[in-house]
Amino acid sequence: MKAETWLFVITTVFLALVTPAYWFISNDWTGTSALTMTTLLTAMIALYLGFHARKMDPRPEDRQEGEIADGAGELGFFPPYSWWPLWCAATLGVMVYGTALNEWWLVIIGGALGAVALCGLIFEYYRGEHAH
């Protein structure tokens, strides 16, 4: 985790140096505020990773004497294929299309179908072929 922390610290320092230079060169409020928010967001991630890196045991890739075999074993749970993200995106598309056309009945239908699709996405590992 320490490598990731240093990556975000270096990015934060770079953005902290670039943001005032951008302001003096361009006098642009929009870009300057975007760079400022990006600087703050990378600083927040660096702090988060730094705090957790101190509490965690070092991973094999963080230790100088770490071996490749130390990282063997289960890496985590990786979900199989799922159709639910497609239906969530389709219902969101219906809602946006209804908003663009000012057809609120289409937004309501998309919201109702979206609730069903979202429930299917959330609970897909509690029933059916991939149930735990």
A tleap script that builds the chain and sets N, CA, C and O, in Angstrom:
source leaprc.protein.ff14SB
mol = sequence {
  NMET LYS ALA GLU THR TRP LEU PHE VAL ILE
  THR THR VAL PHE LEU ALA LEU VAL THR PRO
  ALA TYR TRP PHE ILE SER ASN ASP TRP THR
  GLY THR SER ALA LEU THR MET THR THR LEU
  LEU THR ALA MET ILE ALA LEU TYR LEU GLY
  PHE HIE ALA ARG LYS MET ASP PRO ARG PRO
  GLU ASP ARG GLN GLU GLY GLU ILE ALA ASP
  GLY ALA GLY GLU LEU GLY PHE PHE PRO PRO
  TYR SER TRP TRP PRO LEU TRP CYS ALA ALA
  THR LEU GLY VAL MET VAL TYR GLY THR ALA
  LEU ASN GLU TRP TRP LEU VAL ILE ILE GLY
  GLY ALA LEU GLY ALA VAL ALA LEU CYS GLY
  LEU ILE PHE GLU TYR TYR ARG GLY GLU HIE
  ALA CHIE
}
set mol.1.N position { 0.825 -1.189 0.000 }
set mol.1.CA position { 0.000 0.000 0.000 }
set mol.1.C position { 0.874 1.260 0.000 }
set mol.1.O position { 0.409 2.339 -0.367 }
set mol.2.N position { 2.101 1.125 0.399 }
set mol.2.CA position { 2.956 2.306 0.467 }
set mol.2.C position { 3.285 2.854 -0.927 }
set mol.2.O position { 3.425 4.064 -1.102 }
set mol.3.N position { 3.406 1.977 -1.900 }
set mol.3.CA position { 3.684 2.445 -3.262 }
set mol.3.C position { 2.526 3.274 -3.792 }
set mol.3.O position { 2.736 4.296 -4.447 }
set mol.4.N position { 1.303 2.836 -3.511 }
set mol.4.CA position { 0.132 3.591 -3.949 }
set mol.4.C position { 0.056 4.939 -3.225 }
set mol.4.O position { -0.316 5.949 -3.821 }
set mol.5.N position { 0.409 4.946 -1.949 }
set mol.5.CA position { 0.396 6.198 -1.188 }
set mol.5.C position { 1.364 7.206 -1.803 }
set mol.5.O position { 1.010 8.368 -2.008 }
set mol.6.N position { 2.585 6.759 -2.096 }
set mol.6.CA position { 3.569 7.673 -2.677 }
set mol.6.C position { 3.153 8.151 -4.064 }
set mol.6.O position { 3.445 9.285 -4.445 }
set mol.7.N position { 2.479 7.297 -4.812 }
set mol.7.CA position { 1.995 7.703 -6.132 }
set mol.7.C position { 1.021 8.871 -6.008 }
set mol.7.O position { 1.112 9.837 -6.766 }
set mol.8.N position { 0.091 8.787 -5.057 }
set mol.8.CA position { -0.871 9.872 -4.878 }
set mol.8.C position { -0.243 11.097 -4.225 }
set mol.8.O position { -0.672 12.217 -4.501 }
set mol.9.N position { 0.761 10.919 -3.367 }
set mol.9.CA position { 1.452 12.072 -2.780 }
set mol.9.C position { 2.181 12.854 -3.865 }
set mol.9.O position { 2.109 14.083 -3.905 }
set mol.10.N position { 2.873 12.155 -4.732 }
set mol.10.CA position { 3.594 12.822 -5.824 }
set mol.10.C position { 2.625 13.525 -6.765 }
set mol.10.O position { 2.895 14.636 -7.221 }
set mol.11.N position { 1.494 12.880 -7.058 }
set mol.11.CA position { 0.479 13.508 -7.910 }
set mol.11.C position { -0.097 14.754 -7.251 }
set mol.11.O position { -0.339 15.756 -7.924 }
set mol.12.N position { -0.318 14.699 -5.936 }
set mol.12.CA position { -0.835 15.863 -5.208 }
set mol.12.C position { 0.148 17.014 -5.252 }
set mol.12.O position { -0.250 18.156 -5.480 }
set mol.13.N position { 1.431 16.735 -5.036 }
set mol.13.CA position { 2.445 17.792 -5.090 }
set mol.13.C position { 2.505 18.401 -6.486 }
set mol.13.O position { 2.580 19.621 -6.632 }
set mol.14.N position { 2.473 17.558 -7.506 }
set mol.14.CA position { 2.499 18.062 -8.879 }
set mol.14.C position { 1.311 18.980 -9.150 }
set mol.14.O position { 1.470 20.067 -9.706 }
set mol.15.N position { 0.124 18.535 -8.753 }
set mol.15.CA position { -1.065 19.356 -8.995 }
set mol.15.C position { -1.046 20.637 -8.167 }
set mol.15.O position { -1.537 21.671 -8.621 }
set mol.16.N position { -0.489 20.581 -6.965 }
set mol.16.CA position { -0.387 21.785 -6.136 }
set mol.16.C position { 0.553 22.809 -6.770 }
set mol.16.O position { 0.374 24.010 -6.572 }
set mol.17.N position { 1.533 22.360 -7.516 }
set mol.17.CA position { 2.435 23.282 -8.216 }
set mol.17.C position { 1.845 23.786 -9.529 }
set mol.17.O position { 2.064 24.934 -9.916 }
set mol.18.N position { 1.103 22.931 -10.204 }
set mol.18.CA position { 0.558 23.285 -11.513 }
set mol.18.C position { -0.641 24.228 -11.401 }
set mol.18.O position { -0.826 25.088 -12.262 }
set mol.19.N position { -1.453 24.082 -10.360 }
set mol.19.CA position { -2.683 24.863 -10.244 }
set mol.19.C position { -2.433 26.373 -10.209 }
set mol.19.O position { -3.070 27.091 -10.979 }
set mol.20.N position { -1.539 26.896 -9.355 }
set mol.20.CA position { -1.310 28.349 -9.403 }
set mol.20.C position { -0.664 28.812 -10.715 }
set mol.20.O position { -0.936 29.912 -11.195 }
set mol.21.N position { 0.192 27.963 -11.284 }
set mol.21.CA position { 0.794 28.328 -12.565 }
set mol.21.C position { -0.275 28.430 -13.643 }
set mol.21.O position { -0.228 29.323 -14.489 }
set mol.22.N position { -1.232 27.521 -13.611 }
set mol.22.CA position { -2.333 27.574 -14.573 }
set mol.22.C position { -3.148 28.850 -14.390 }
set mol.22.O position { -3.551 29.477 -15.370 }
set mol.23.N position { -3.392 29.235 -13.140 }
set mol.23.CA position { -4.170 30.446 -12.879 }
set mol.23.C position { -3.452 31.689 -13.413 }
set mol.23.O position { -4.077 32.547 -14.038 }
set mol.24.N position { -2.146 31.787 -13.168 }
set mol.24.CA position { -1.406 32.969 -13.630 }
set mol.24.C position { -1.294 33.026 -15.142 }
set mol.24.O position { -1.291 34.113 -15.719 }
set mol.25.N position { -1.202 31.887 -15.790 }
set mol.25.CA position { -1.069 31.874 -17.243 }
set mol.25.C position { -2.403 32.128 -17.935 }
set mol.25.O position { -2.463 32.888 -18.902 }
set mol.26.N position { -3.480 31.495 -17.446 }
set mol.26.CA position { -4.736 31.545 -18.197 }
set mol.26.C position { -5.792 32.467 -17.607 }
set mol.26.O position { -6.652 32.953 -18.341 }
set mol.27.N position { -5.752 32.722 -16.301 }
set mol.27.CA position { -6.783 33.519 -15.637 }
set mol.27.C position { -8.169 32.903 -15.830 }
set mol.27.O position { -9.158 33.619 -15.987 }
set mol.28.N position { -8.230 31.589 -15.817 }
set mol.28.CA position { -9.460 30.847 -16.063 }
set mol.28.C position { -9.973 30.263 -14.754 }
set mol.28.O position { -9.282 29.478 -14.104 }
set mol.29.N position { -11.197 30.651 -14.366 }
set mol.29.CA position { -11.777 30.169 -13.114 }
set mol.29.C position { -12.161 28.698 -13.186 }
set mol.29.O position { -11.983 27.957 -12.219 }
set mol.30.N position { -12.675 28.286 -14.304 }
set mol.30.CA position { -13.175 26.920 -14.415 }
set mol.30.C position { -12.051 25.903 -14.311 }
set mol.30.O position { -12.139 24.965 -13.519 }
set mol.31.N position { -11.022 26.069 -15.079 }
set mol.31.CA position { -9.898 25.135 -15.035 }
set mol.31.C position { -9.172 25.168 -13.705 }
set mol.31.O position { -8.730 24.133 -13.206 }
set mol.32.N position { -9.048 26.356 -13.130 }
set mol.32.CA position { -8.373 26.473 -11.837 }
set mol.32.C position { -9.157 25.773 -10.736 }
set mol.32.O position { -8.576 25.090 -9.892 }
set mol.33.N position { -10.469 25.942 -10.745 }
set mol.33.CA position { -11.267 25.250 -9.728 }
set mol.33.C position { -11.246 23.744 -9.950 }
set mol.33.O position { -11.244 22.984 -8.982 }
set mol.34.N position { -11.231 23.304 -11.183 }
set mol.34.CA position { -11.144 21.867 -11.454 }
set mol.34.C position { -9.805 21.305 -10.987 }
set mol.34.O position { -9.757 20.222 -10.405 }
set mol.35.N position { -8.718 22.033 -11.239 }
set mol.35.CA position { -7.406 21.581 -10.769 }
set mol.35.C position { -7.318 21.609 -9.245 }
set mol.35.O position { -6.692 20.736 -8.644 }
set mol.36.N position { -7.939 22.601 -8.623 }
set mol.36.CA position { -7.935 22.670 -7.164 }
set mol.36.C position { -8.683 21.478 -6.571 }
set mol.36.O position { -8.206 20.851 -5.625 }
set mol.37.N position { -9.840 21.171 -7.119 }
set mol.37.CA position { -10.603 20.031 -6.620 }
set mol.37.C position { -9.854 18.716 -6.870 }
set mol.37.O position { -9.898 17.813 -6.034 }
set mol.38.N position { -9.176 18.602 -7.998 }
set mol.38.CA position { -8.391 17.407 -8.273 }
set mol.38.C position { -7.246 17.270 -7.280 }
set mol.38.O position { -6.943 16.167 -6.824 }
set mol.39.N position { -6.610 18.388 -6.944 }
set mol.39.CA position { -5.541 18.381 -5.944 }
set mol.39.C position { -6.076 17.906 -4.600 }
set mol.39.O position { -5.457 17.067 -3.944 }
set mol.40.N position { -7.215 18.435 -4.193 }
set mol.40.CA position { -7.792 18.033 -2.912 }
set mol.40.C position { -8.219 16.572 -2.912 }
set mol.40.O position { -8.061 15.883 -1.904 }
set mol.41.N position { -8.754 16.096 -4.021 }
set mol.41.CA position { -9.168 14.695 -4.097 }
set mol.41.C position { -7.974 13.742 -4.043 }
set mol.41.O position { -8.045 12.710 -3.374 }
set mol.42.N position { -6.886 14.065 -4.730 }
set mol.42.CA position { -5.709 13.199 -4.663 }
set mol.42.C position { -5.082 13.251 -3.276 }
set mol.42.O position { -4.547 12.248 -2.804 }
set mol.43.N position { -5.140 14.415 -2.612 }
set mol.43.CA position { -4.636 14.504 -1.238 }
set mol.43.C position { -5.485 13.644 -0.303 }
set mol.43.O position { -4.951 12.988 0.591 }
set mol.44.N position { -6.794 13.644 -0.506 }
set mol.44.CA position { -7.671 12.830 0.326 }
set mol.44.C position { -7.366 11.340 0.145 }
set mol.44.O position { -7.330 10.595 1.125 }
set mol.45.N position { -7.149 10.905 -1.082 }
set mol.45.CA position { -6.836 9.497 -1.334 }
set mol.45.C position { -5.476 9.148 -0.759 }
set mol.45.O position { -5.301 8.059 -0.213 }
set mol.46.N position { -4.508 10.052 -0.869 }
set mol.46.CA position { -3.179 9.802 -0.302 }
set mol.46.C position { -3.254 9.666 1.216 }
set mol.46.O position { -2.605 8.788 1.785 }
set mol.47.N position { -4.032 10.516 1.880 }
set mol.47.CA position { -4.188 10.403 3.329 }
set mol.47.C position { -4.863 9.090 3.713 }
set mol.47.O position { -4.440 8.423 4.657 }
set mol.48.N position { -5.898 8.726 2.992 }
set mol.48.CA position { -6.605 7.474 3.272 }
set mol.48.C position { -5.668 6.278 3.132 }
set mol.48.O position { -5.604 5.427 4.019 }
set mol.49.N position { -4.950 6.217 2.028 }
set mol.49.CA position { -4.040 5.097 1.809 }
set mol.49.C position { -2.899 5.109 2.817 }
set mol.49.O position { -2.448 4.051 3.255 }
set mol.50.N position { -2.428 6.300 3.189 }
set mol.50.CA position { -1.350 6.393 4.171 }
set mol.50.C position { -1.772 5.891 5.539 }
set mol.50.O position { -1.007 5.183 6.195 }
set mol.51.N position { -2.966 6.240 5.985 }
set mol.51.CA position { -3.459 5.758 7.274 }
set mol.51.C position { -3.644 4.247 7.267 }
set mol.51.O position { -3.304 3.579 8.243 }
set mol.52.N position { -4.173 3.705 6.188 }
set mol.52.CA position { -4.402 2.271 6.135 }
set mol.52.C position { -3.111 1.495 5.919 }
set mol.52.O position { -3.024 0.336 6.325 }
set mol.53.N position { -2.116 2.093 5.299 }
set mol.53.CA position { -0.845 1.401 5.094 }
set mol.53.C position { -0.142 1.173 6.423 }
set mol.53.O position { 0.560 0.175 6.587 }
set mol.54.N position { -0.319 2.081 7.372 }
set mol.54.CA position { 0.303 1.899 8.684 }
set mol.54.C position { -0.364 0.796 9.491 }
set mol.54.O position { 0.296 0.133 10.291 }
set mol.55.N position { -1.657 0.589 9.296 }
set mol.55.CA position { -2.398 -0.394 10.078 }
set mol.55.C position { -2.293 -1.805 9.504 }
set mol.55.O position { -2.478 -2.782 10.231 }
set mol.56.N position { -1.999 -1.921 8.215 }
set mol.56.CA position { -1.976 -3.223 7.545 }
set mol.56.C position { -0.630 -3.905 7.693 }
set mol.56.O position { 0.403 -3.254 7.852 }
set mol.57.N position { -0.660 -5.245 7.638 }
set mol.57.CA position { 0.584 -5.991 7.502 }
set mol.57.C position { 1.098 -5.774 6.088 }
set mol.57.O position { 0.298 -5.671 5.159 }
set mol.58.N position { 2.408 -5.701 5.900 }
set mol.58.CA position { 2.927 -5.471 4.539 }
set mol.58.C position { 2.561 -6.613 3.600 }
set mol.58.O position { 2.631 -7.788 3.961 }
set mol.59.N position { 2.174 -6.241 2.398 }
set mol.59.CA position { 1.888 -7.233 1.371 }
set mol.59.C position { 3.207 -7.764 0.830 }
set mol.59.O position { 4.249 -7.142 1.041 }
set mol.60.N position { 3.187 -8.912 0.130 }
set mol.60.CA position { 4.451 -9.443 -0.407 }
set mol.60.C position { 5.159 -8.453 -1.326 }
set mol.60.O position { 6.389 -8.398 -1.333 }
set mol.61.N position { 4.419 -7.682 -2.090 }
set mol.61.CA position { 5.069 -6.735 -2.999 }
set mol.61.C position { 5.597 -5.495 -2.274 }
set mol.61.O position { 6.358 -4.722 -2.856 }
set mol.62.N position { 5.200 -5.293 -1.003 }
set mol.62.CA position { 5.717 -4.159 -0.231 }
set mol.62.C position { 6.979 -4.511 0.551 }
set mol.62.O position { 7.687 -3.613 1.006 }
set mol.63.N position { 7.273 -5.798 0.715 }
set mol.63.CA position { 8.447 -6.213 1.481 }
set mol.63.C position { 9.648 -6.380 0.562 }
set mol.63.O position { 9.516 -6.832 -0.575 }
set mol.64.N position { 10.820 -6.010 1.068 }
set mol.64.CA position { 12.051 -6.158 0.285 }
set mol.64.C position { 12.395 -7.633 0.060 }
set mol.64.O position { 12.894 -8.002 -1.003 }
set mol.65.N position { 12.127 -8.479 1.071 }
set mol.65.CA position { 12.475 -9.896 0.954 }
set mol.65.C position { 11.286 -10.748 0.511 }
set mol.65.O position { 11.330 -11.971 0.645 }
set mol.66.N position { 10.231 -10.133 -0.012 }
set mol.66.CA position { 9.040 -10.856 -0.451 }
set mol.66.C position { 9.319 -11.722 -1.675 }
set mol.66.O position { 10.033 -11.319 -2.593 }
set mol.67.N position { 8.743 -12.914 -1.666 }
set mol.67.CA position { 8.883 -13.853 -2.776 }
set mol.67.C position { 7.572 -13.898 -3.564 }
set mol.67.O position { 6.521 -13.509 -3.056 }
set mol.68.N position { 7.643 -14.370 -4.787 }
set mol.68.CA position { 6.458 -14.496 -5.623 }
set mol.68.C position { 5.485 -15.491 -5.005 }
set mol.68.O position { 4.271 -15.297 -5.070 }
set mol.69.N position { 6.009 -16.553 -4.407 }
set mol.69.CA position { 5.158 -17.580 -3.808 }
set mol.69.C position { 4.376 -17.045 -2.605 }
set mol.69.O position { 3.351 -17.620 -2.239 }
set mol.70.N position { 4.836 -15.962 -1.986 }
set mol.70.CA position { 4.114 -15.385 -0.851 }
set mol.70.C position { 2.762 -14.820 -1.269 }
set mol.70.O position { 1.854 -14.719 -0.443 }
set mol.71.N position { 2.620 -14.462 -2.508 }
set mol.71.CA position { 1.365 -13.913 -2.986 }
set mol.71.C position { 0.408 -14.957 -3.528 }
set mol.71.O position { -0.640 -14.611 -4.073 }
set mol.72.N position { 0.753 -16.244 -3.386 }
set mol.72.CA position { -0.105 -17.307 -3.905 }
set mol.72.C position { -1.353 -17.445 -3.047 }
set mol.72.O position { -1.390 -17.014 -1.895 }
set mol.73.N position { -2.359 -18.046 -3.629 }
set mol.73.CA position { -3.594 -18.282 -2.904 }
set mol.73.C position { -4.747 -17.554 -3.556 }
set mol.73.O position { -4.637 -17.029 -4.664 }
set mol.74.N position { -5.857 -17.538 -2.838 }
set mol.74.CA position { -7.055 -16.900 -3.361 }
set mol.74.C position { -6.891 -15.387 -3.352 }
set mol.74.O position { -6.484 -14.807 -2.346 }
set mol.75.N position { -7.205 -14.757 -4.461 }
set mol.75.CA position { -7.055 -13.311 -4.574 }
set mol.75.C position { -8.324 -12.556 -4.231 }
set mol.75.O position { -8.277 -11.356 -3.960 }
set mol.76.N position { -9.450 -13.236 -4.239 }
set mol.76.CA position { -10.705 -12.567 -3.926 }
set mol.76.C position { -11.837 -13.144 -4.745 }
set mol.76.O position { -11.663 -14.120 -5.474 }
set mol.77.N position { -12.993 -12.532 -4.618 }
set mol.77.CA position { -14.174 -12.973 -5.344 }
set mol.77.C position { -14.349 -12.108 -6.575 }
set mol.77.O position { -14.452 -10.886 -6.474 }
set mol.78.N position { -14.383 -12.736 -7.726 }
set mol.78.CA position { -14.607 -12.037 -8.971 }
set mol.78.C position { -15.923 -12.529 -9.556 }
set mol.78.O position { -16.044 -13.712 -9.876 }
set mol.79.N position { -16.910 -11.652 -9.704 }
set mol.79.CA position { -18.230 -12.099 -10.130 }
set mol.79.C position { -18.227 -12.596 -11.577 }
set mol.79.O position { -17.483 -12.093 -12.419 }
set mol.80.N position { -19.065 -13.584 -11.845 }
set mol.80.CA position { -19.201 -14.052 -13.226 }
set mol.80.C position { -20.020 -13.044 -14.039 }
set mol.80.O position { -20.321 -11.946 -13.569 }
set mol.81.N position { -20.368 -13.433 -15.249 }
set mol.81.CA position { -21.132 -12.552 -16.131 }
set mol.81.C position { -22.441 -12.136 -15.473 }
set mol.81.O position { -22.976 -12.853 -14.627 }
set mol.82.N position { -22.944 -10.994 -15.861 }
set mol.82.CA position { -24.219 -10.521 -15.335 }
set mol.82.C position { -24.890 -9.652 -16.389 }
set mol.82.O position { -24.237 -8.847 -17.054 }
set mol.83.N position { -26.196 -9.822 -16.535 }
set mol.83.CA position { -26.971 -9.007 -17.462 }
set mol.83.C position { -27.579 -7.796 -16.777 }
set mol.83.O position { -28.083 -6.898 -17.451 }
set mol.84.N position { -27.542 -7.752 -15.443 }
set mol.84.CA position { -28.224 -6.673 -14.728 }
set mol.84.C position { -27.644 -5.285 -15.000 }
set mol.84.O position { -28.422 -4.334 -15.072 }
set mol.85.N position { -26.334 -5.105 -15.155 }
set mol.85.CA position { -25.850 -3.757 -15.491 }
set mol.85.C position { -26.413 -3.224 -16.806 }
set mol.85.O position { -26.645 -2.023 -16.945 }
set mol.86.N position { -26.631 -4.120 -17.772 }
set mol.86.CA position { -27.227 -3.703 -19.045 }
set mol.86.C position { -28.623 -3.139 -18.826 }
set mol.86.O position { -28.968 -2.095 -19.381 }
set mol.87.N position { -29.441 -3.839 -18.002 }
set mol.87.CA position { -30.805 -3.369 -17.768 }
set mol.87.C position { -30.823 -2.093 -16.932 }
set mol.87.O position { -31.683 -1.236 -17.134 }
set mol.88.N position { -29.890 -1.956 -16.000 }
set mol.88.CA position { -29.794 -0.701 -15.229 }
set mol.88.C position { -29.456 0.469 -16.156 }
set mol.88.O position { -30.043 1.545 -16.042 }
set mol.89.N position { -28.520 0.258 -17.061 }
set mol.89.CA position { -28.148 1.315 -17.995 }
set mol.89.C position { -29.283 1.625 -18.966 }
set mol.89.O position { -29.503 2.784 -19.316 }
set mol.90.N position { -29.995 0.602 -19.397 }
set mol.90.CA position { -31.106 0.833 -20.328 }
set mol.90.C position { -32.218 1.644 -19.669 }
set mol.90.O position { -32.777 2.546 -20.291 }
set mol.91.N position { -32.542 1.330 -18.416 }
set mol.91.CA position { -33.591 2.099 -17.739 }
set mol.91.C position { -33.139 3.529 -17.457 }
set mol.91.O position { -33.946 4.457 -17.512 }
set mol.92.N position { -31.862 3.712 -17.156 }
set mol.92.CA position { -31.355 5.075 -16.993 }
set mol.92.C position { -31.434 5.836 -18.316 }
set mol.92.O position { -31.748 7.026 -18.336 }
set mol.93.N position { -31.147 5.145 -19.419 }
set mol.93.CA position { -31.274 5.767 -20.733 }
set mol.93.C position { -32.705 6.176 -21.038 }
set mol.93.O position { -32.938 7.237 -21.617 }
set mol.94.N position { -33.666 5.342 -20.654 }
set mol.94.CA position { -35.084 5.684 -20.847 }
set mol.94.C position { -35.440 6.914 -20.025 }
set mol.94.O position { -36.160 7.794 -20.498 }
set mol.95.N position { -34.940 6.979 -18.796 }
set mol.95.CA position { -35.240 8.131 -17.936 }
set mol.95.C position { -34.623 9.423 -18.483 }
set mol.95.O position { -35.264 10.473 -18.461 }
set mol.96.N position { -33.396 9.348 -18.969 }
set mol.96.CA position { -32.741 10.536 -19.532 }
set mol.96.C position { -33.440 10.958 -20.823 }
set mol.96.O position { -33.626 12.150 -21.071 }
set mol.97.N position { -33.821 9.994 -21.630 }
set mol.97.CA position { -34.542 10.292 -22.864 }
set mol.97.C position { -35.879 10.961 -22.566 }
set mol.97.O position { -36.269 11.916 -23.238 }
set mol.98.N position { -36.578 10.454 -21.553 }
set mol.98.CA position { -37.846 11.068 -21.154 }
set mol.98.C position { -37.663 12.471 -20.616 }
set mol.98.O position { -38.498 13.343 -20.859 }
set mol.99.N position { -36.571 12.704 -19.882 }
set mol.99.CA position { -36.289 14.050 -19.378 }
set mol.99.C position { -35.968 14.999 -20.524 }
set mol.99.O position { -36.416 16.146 -20.528 }
set mol.100.N position { -35.193 14.524 -21.496 }
set mol.100.CA position { -34.824 15.380 -22.630 }
set mol.100.C position { -36.046 15.758 -23.461 }
set mol.100.O position { -36.109 16.865 -23.997 }
set mol.101.N position { -37.010 14.859 -23.574 }
set mol.101.CA position { -38.219 15.142 -24.354 }
set mol.101.C position { -39.319 15.793 -23.538 }
set mol.101.O position { -40.377 16.133 -24.069 }
set mol.102.N position { -39.067 15.968 -22.233 }
set mol.102.CA position { -40.059 16.524 -21.312 }
set mol.102.C position { -41.299 15.636 -21.246 }
set mol.102.O position { -42.420 16.130 -21.124 }
set mol.103.N position { -41.090 14.325 -21.328 }
set mol.103.CA position { -42.153 13.326 -21.216 }
set mol.103.C position { -41.992 12.641 -19.868 }
set mol.103.O position { -41.249 11.667 -19.749 }
set mol.104.N position { -42.688 13.148 -18.849 }
set mol.104.CA position { -42.480 12.667 -17.488 }
set mol.104.C position { -43.054 11.283 -17.262 }
set mol.104.O position { -42.620 10.585 -16.345 }
set mol.105.N position { -44.015 10.864 -18.068 }
set mol.105.CA position { -44.529 9.510 -17.933 }
set mol.105.C position { -43.454 8.491 -18.292 }
set mol.105.O position { -43.420 7.399 -17.725 }
set mol.106.N position { -42.569 8.844 -19.240 }
set mol.106.CA position { -41.471 7.965 -19.612 }
set mol.106.C position { -40.436 7.875 -18.493 }
set mol.106.O position { -39.836 6.821 -18.279 }
set mol.107.N position { -40.228 8.981 -17.782 }
set mol.107.CA position { -39.306 8.984 -16.642 }
set mol.107.C position { -39.852 8.087 -15.534 }
set mol.107.O position { -39.089 7.364 -14.892 }
set mol.108.N position { -41.157 8.128 -15.305 }
set mol.108.CA position { -41.767 7.306 -14.258 }
set mol.108.C position { -41.666 5.825 -14.613 }
set mol.108.O position { -41.351 5.003 -13.753 }
set mol.109.N position { -41.927 5.482 -15.861 }
set mol.109.CA position { -41.801 4.089 -16.291 }
set mol.109.C position { -40.347 3.630 -16.168 }
set mol.109.O position { -40.078 2.530 -15.686 }
set mol.110.N position { -39.417 4.472 -16.602 }
set mol.110.CA position { -37.996 4.129 -16.479 }
set mol.110.C position { -37.569 3.983 -15.036 }
set mol.110.O position { -36.762 3.112 -14.712 }
set mol.111.N position { -38.107 4.835 -14.149 }
set mol.111.CA position { -37.774 4.727 -12.730 }
set mol.111.C position { -38.296 3.442 -12.115 }
set mol.111.O position { -37.606 2.812 -11.313 }
set mol.112.N position { -39.507 3.048 -12.481 }
set mol.112.CA position { -40.075 1.795 -11.949 }
set mol.112.C position { -39.289 0.590 -12.449 }
set mol.112.O position { -38.947 -0.300 -11.671 }
set mol.113.N position { -39.002 0.562 -13.751 }
set mol.113.CA position { -38.198 -0.538 -14.281 }
set mol.113.C position { -36.771 -0.496 -13.745 }
set mol.113.O position { -36.142 -1.536 -13.551 }
set mol.114.N position { -36.264 0.711 -13.508 }
set mol.114.CA position { -34.922 0.855 -12.933 }
set mol.114.C position { -34.845 0.320 -11.517 }
set mol.114.O position { -33.825 -0.246 -11.124 }
set mol.115.N position { -35.910 0.490 -10.744 }
set mol.115.CA position { -35.931 -0.061 -9.385 }
set mol.115.C position { -35.874 -1.586 -9.425 }
set mol.115.O position { -35.189 -2.206 -8.611 }
set mol.116.N position { -36.583 -2.180 -10.359 }
set mol.116.CA position { -36.550 -3.636 -10.511 }
set mol.116.C position { -35.158 -4.084 -10.948 }
set mol.116.O position { -34.624 -5.058 -10.416 }
set mol.117.N position { -34.565 -3.377 -11.918 }
set mol.117.CA position { -33.231 -3.736 -12.404 }
set mol.117.C position { -32.182 -3.558 -11.306 }
set mol.117.O position { -31.269 -4.375 -11.189 }
set mol.118.N position { -32.300 -2.520 -10.515 }
set mol.118.CA position { -31.344 -2.292 -9.438 }
set mol.118.C position { -31.470 -3.362 -8.359 }
set mol.118.O position { -30.461 -3.822 -7.825 }
set mol.119.N position { -32.689 -3.758 -8.035 }
set mol.119.CA position { -32.886 -4.859 -7.077 }
set mol.119.C position { -32.290 -6.150 -7.629 }
set mol.119.O position { -31.691 -6.923 -6.880 }
set mol.120.N position { -32.446 -6.389 -8.909 }
set mol.120.CA position { -31.842 -7.572 -9.513 }
set mol.120.C position { -30.331 -7.534 -9.451 }
set mol.120.O position { -29.697 -8.560 -9.204 }
set mol.121.N position { -29.735 -6.360 -9.674 }
set mol.121.CA position { -28.280 -6.216 -9.601 }
set mol.121.C position { -27.772 -6.434 -8.183 }
set mol.121.O position { -26.758 -7.101 -7.980 }
set mol.122.N position { -28.466 -5.880 -7.214 }
set mol.122.CA position { -28.017 -5.989 -5.826 }
set mol.122.C position { -28.158 -7.410 -5.296 }
set mol.122.O position { -27.271 -7.906 -4.601 }
set mol.123.N position { -29.266 -8.064 -5.621 }
set mol.123.CA position { -29.550 -9.368 -5.039 }
set mol.123.C position { -29.252 -10.543 -5.958 }
set mol.123.O position { -29.772 -11.634 -5.724 }
set mol.124.N position { -28.436 -10.368 -6.994 }
set mol.124.CA position { -28.216 -11.463 -7.934 }
set mol.124.C position { -27.427 -12.620 -7.327 }
set mol.124.O position { -27.510 -13.738 -7.835 }
set mol.125.N position { -26.674 -12.392 -6.269 }
set mol.125.CA position { -25.896 -13.472 -5.660 }
set mol.125.C position { -26.643 -14.135 -4.512 }
set mol.125.O position { -26.058 -14.945 -3.792 }
set mol.126.N position { -27.921 -13.814 -4.322 }
set mol.126.CA position { -28.713 -14.432 -3.274 }
set mol.126.C position { -29.683 -15.473 -3.816 }
set mol.126.O position { -30.348 -16.163 -3.043 }
set mol.127.N position { -29.767 -15.591 -5.125 }
set mol.127.CA position { -30.686 -16.550 -5.705 }
set mol.127.C position { -30.152 -16.995 -7.061 }
set mol.127.O position { -29.312 -16.322 -7.657 }
set mol.128.N position { -30.640 -18.118 -7.535 }
set mol.128.CA position { -30.280 -18.591 -8.866 }
set mol.128.C position { -28.961 -19.345 -8.903 }
set mol.128.O position { -28.537 -19.933 -7.908 }
set mol.129.N position { -28.319 -19.319 -10.067 }
set mol.129.CA position { -27.139 -20.118 -10.337 }
set mol.129.C position { -25.927 -19.725 -9.487 }
set mol.129.O position { -25.129 -20.584 -9.110 }
set mol.130.N position { -25.787 -18.425 -9.185 }
set mol.130.CA position { -24.592 -17.947 -8.474 }
set mol.130.C position { -24.874 -17.633 -7.012 }
set mol.130.O position { -24.166 -16.823 -6.414 }
set mol.131.N position { -25.887 -18.252 -6.425 }
set mol.131.CA position { -26.241 -17.950 -5.031 }
set mol.131.C position { -25.137 -18.428 -4.091 }
set mol.131.O position { -24.493 -19.452 -4.318 }
set mol.132.N position { -24.946 -17.658 -3.044 }
set mol.132.CA position { -23.935 -18.022 -2.034 }
set mol.132.C position { -24.629 -18.675 -0.872 }
set mol.132.O position { -23.978 -19.064 0.097 }
savepdb mol mol.pdb
quit
